[in-house]
């Protein structure tokens, strides 16, 4: 995971990455009180999360999941779980930073 921030943006790249690479924070974004069973998928994360400040203390959140292909309903269910968990994580981050989320947009990119 790699975090960049400014007054206008907070960008978290490789949010789903557990290991660490040079320049990355590594670690985990697991939240202890969320269910970790596979059926609910609350420990999965999207690939990237961007907080965009468009007015004073009003932010848009962009959740981005990247796939090489989406060929089955099972894959969409997996993506939906990642969005659900990342949406909750975004609101937890916003709460800690005392910022207000105006909108959340979710994107799936694939070839």
C-alpha positions as CSV (number, residue, x, y, z in Angstrom):
1,X,0.0,0.0,0.0
2,X,1.3,3.4,-0.9
3,X,-0.3,6.7,0.4
4,X,0.0,10.1,-1.2
5,X,-1.8,13.2,0.0
6,X,-2.2,16.9,-0.6
7,X,-4.9,19.5,0.3
8,X,-6.9,18.3,-2.7
9,X,-6.4,14.5,-2.7
10,X,-5.6,11.5,-0.6
11,X,-4.6,8.6,-2.8
12,X,-4.1,5.0,-1.5
13,X,-2.6,2.8,-4.1
14,X,-2.4,-1.0,-3.9
15,X,-4.9,-1.0,-1.0
16,X,-5.3,-4.7,-1.4
17,X,-1.6,-5.5,-1.1
18,X,-0.6,-7.3,2.0
19,X,3.1,-7.7,1.5
20,X,5.4,-4.7,1.2
21,X,7.6,-3.4,-1.5
22,X,10.2,-0.6,-1.3
23,X,8.4,2.6,-0.8
24,X,5.1,0.9,0.3
25,X,3.7,0.8,3.8
26,X,2.8,-2.9,3.5
27,X,0.8,-4.3,6.4
28,X,-2.9,-4.9,6.4
29,X,-6.1,-2.9,6.3
30,X,-8.0,-5.5,8.3
31,X,-10.5,-4.0,10.8
32,X,-10.8,-6.3,13.8
33,X,-14.5,-6.0,14.3
34,X,-15.6,-6.7,10.7
35,X,-16.5,-10.3,9.9
36,X,-13.6,-12.1,8.2
37,X,-15.5,-15.1,6.8
38,X,-15.2,-15.6,3.1
39,X,-19.0,-15.4,2.6
40,X,-19.1,-11.8,3.5
41,X,-15.8,-10.8,2.0
42,X,-15.2,-7.9,4.4
43,X,-11.5,-8.3,4.6
44,X,-11.0,-7.9,0.8
45,X,-10.2,-4.5,-0.7
46,X,-10.3,-2.7,-4.0
47,X,-7.0,-1.9,-5.7
48,X,-7.1,1.9,-5.3
49,X,-9.0,4.4,-3.2
50,X,-8.9,8.1,-3.9
51,X,-10.4,10.9,-1.7
52,X,-11.0,14.0,-3.8
53,X,-11.6,17.3,-2.0
54,X,-14.0,19.4,-4.1
55,X,-15.2,21.9,-1.5
56,X,-14.1,22.9,1.9
57,X,-14.2,19.5,3.9
58,X,-16.5,17.9,1.3
59,X,-14.9,14.9,-0.4
60,X,-15.7,12.5,-3.2
61,X,-14.4,8.9,-2.9
62,X,-13.4,6.9,-5.9
63,X,-13.0,3.1,-5.4
64,X,-11.2,1.4,-8.3
65,X,-11.0,-2.4,-8.9
66,X,-8.8,-3.6,-11.7
67,X,-9.4,-6.9,-13.4
68,X,-7.8,-8.6,-16.5
69,X,-11.3,-9.9,-17.3
70,X,-14.8,-10.3,-15.9
71,X,-16.1,-13.6,-17.4
72,X,-18.5,-14.9,-14.8
73,X,-21.1,-14.0,-12.3
74,X,-18.8,-15.3,-9.5
75,X,-16.2,-12.7,-10.4
76,X,-18.9,-9.9,-10.1
77,X,-19.9,-11.2,-6.7
78,X,-16.2,-11.1,-5.6
79,X,-15.9,-7.5,-6.9
80,X,-19.1,-6.5,-5.1
81,X,-17.6,-7.8,-1.8
82,X,-14.5,-5.8,-2.4
83,X,-16.5,-2.6,-3.0
84,X,-18.7,-3.3,0.1
85,X,-15.6,-3.7,2.4
86,X,-13.7,-0.8,0.9
87,X,-16.8,1.5,1.2
88,X,-16.9,0.8,4.9
89,X,-13.1,1.3,5.2
90,X,-13.5,4.7,3.4
91,X,-16.1,5.8,5.9
92,X,-13.9,4.7,8.8
93,X,-10.9,6.7,7.3
94,X,-13.2,9.7,6.8
95,X,-14.4,9.5,10.4
96,X,-10.8,9.4,11.8
97,X,-9.8,12.3,9.6
98,X,-13.0,14.2,10.4
99,X,-13.9,14.7,6.7
100,X,-17.3,14.5,5.1
101,X,-17.9,12.2,2.2
102,X,-20.4,13.7,-0.3
103,X,-20.4,10.9,-3.0
104,X,-18.8,7.5,-3.5
105,X,-18.1,6.3,-7.0
106,X,-17.1,2.7,-7.8
107,X,-15.2,1.7,-10.9
108,X,-14.3,-1.7,-12.4
109,X,-11.7,-1.6,-15.1
110,X,-10.9,-4.7,-17.3
111,X,-9.5,-5.6,-20.7
